[in-house]
Each structure stands twice: as C-alpha cells, then as structure tokens.
C-alpha cells in the first residue's frame, strides 16, 4: 500500500444504496451531482459531501466471507492501492487534476448495510471497534470532474 492509489469505482444512486458505478462524475461542494443519499436528515451538508472506501478493504472483507461489493456500503468512491490506515480525519486527498477533498469523519455503519455482512455484522467496519476499516466522509475543497482511473494521493 502507498500514499497513492486510483479510483476503481464512482458510485451514485437515487436513494442511498447500493451505489451504481459510473465512468465519470461531476463533483461540487455538496457531493456528486447525480447522487442522492438514503437519509438526508443525517447525511447532507458539506462535511458529508462524499463517502469514500477502500477497494482493498472490500476485497479483504470478501475473503472473510462477507458478501460486500463496491457500492453496497453506500460509498461514492472506491479507491484501490491507497494505504487506508493513513486516511484519517483531516487528511487531504488530491484526485486527478481537478479535485481536492478533506476527510471530515468516519462513517458509522447502520442497519441499511447489514446485508453486506455475514450474520448482519456491520460493526465489522466500525472505526471504534476496527480502526482503519471504516468508510470516511469528506468535504469538497476544490470541485471538478472525476473519472475511473484518476490518481488519488494523500496531500503533504
């Protein structure tokens, strides 16, 4: 793993999960322009603009027997090759030539993602219980266009 990876999947949906893959997307201060969240009362605002996760973590969860797949956890961006333990609150991620994100928090899993886990054990991706295995929320510091394969690097 490294300080640099790339976008494996860009996911959007009309109502939360699962997110369906797109080749590209436009991102503004409130997130991917085509995306909608399942719980707008809790998941809107600039601090919750984008949900990110690691494809490497998804594959590891699959090896554990969980039926998780890219987009099944409601994430907008699945990133491969990035050292996910280095993605923490305050981390800035440069994506492609346009976009800059800043991690604002860890996503607390809820029952809406239980089908992606053996015995509904969605706490498997709870940051407090399994540090480095959580999805993260990020705010958009610099909007722009994203496409599959764009480089993602930790700034600084």
Rosetta blueprint (number, residue, H / E / L):
1 X L
2 X E
3 X L
4 X E
5 X E
6 X E
7 X E
8 X E
9 X E
10 X E
11 X E
12 X E
13 X L
14 X L
15 X L
16 X L
17 X L
18 X L
19 X L
20 X E
21 X E
22 X E
23 X L
24 X E
25 X E
26 X E
27 X E
28 X E
29 X L
30 X L
31 X E
32 X E
33 X L
34 X L
35 X L
36 X L
37 X L
38 X L
39 X L
40 X L
41 X L
42 X L
43 X L
44 X L
45 X L
46 X H
47 X H
48 X H
49 X L
50 X E
51 X E
52 X E
53 X E
54 X E
55 X H
56 X H
57 X H
58 X H
59 X H
60 X H
61 X H
62 X H
63 X H
64 X L
65 X L
66 X L
67 X L
68 X L
69 X L
70 X L
71 X L
72 X L
73 X L
74 X L
75 X L
76 X L
77 X E
78 X E
79 X E
80 X E
81 X L
82 X E
83 X L
84 X H
85 X H
86 X H
87 X L
88 X L
89 X L
90 X L
91 X L
92 X E
93 X E
94 X E
95 X E
96 X L
97 X L
98 X L
99 X E
100 X E
101 X E
102 X E
103 X E
104 X E
105 X E
106 X E
107 X L
108 X L
109 X L
110 X L
111 X H
112 X H
113 X H
114 X H
115 X H
116 X H
117 X L
118 X H
119 X H
120 X H
121 X L
122 X H
123 X H
124 X H
125 X H
126 X L
127 X L
128 X L
129 X L
130 X L
131 X L
132 X L
133 X L
134 X L
135 X L
136 X E
137 X E
138 X E
139 X E
140 X E
141 X E
142 X E
143 X L
144 X E
145 X E
146 X E
147 X E
148 X L
149 X L
150 X L
151 X E
152 X E
153 X E
154 X E
155 X L
156 X L
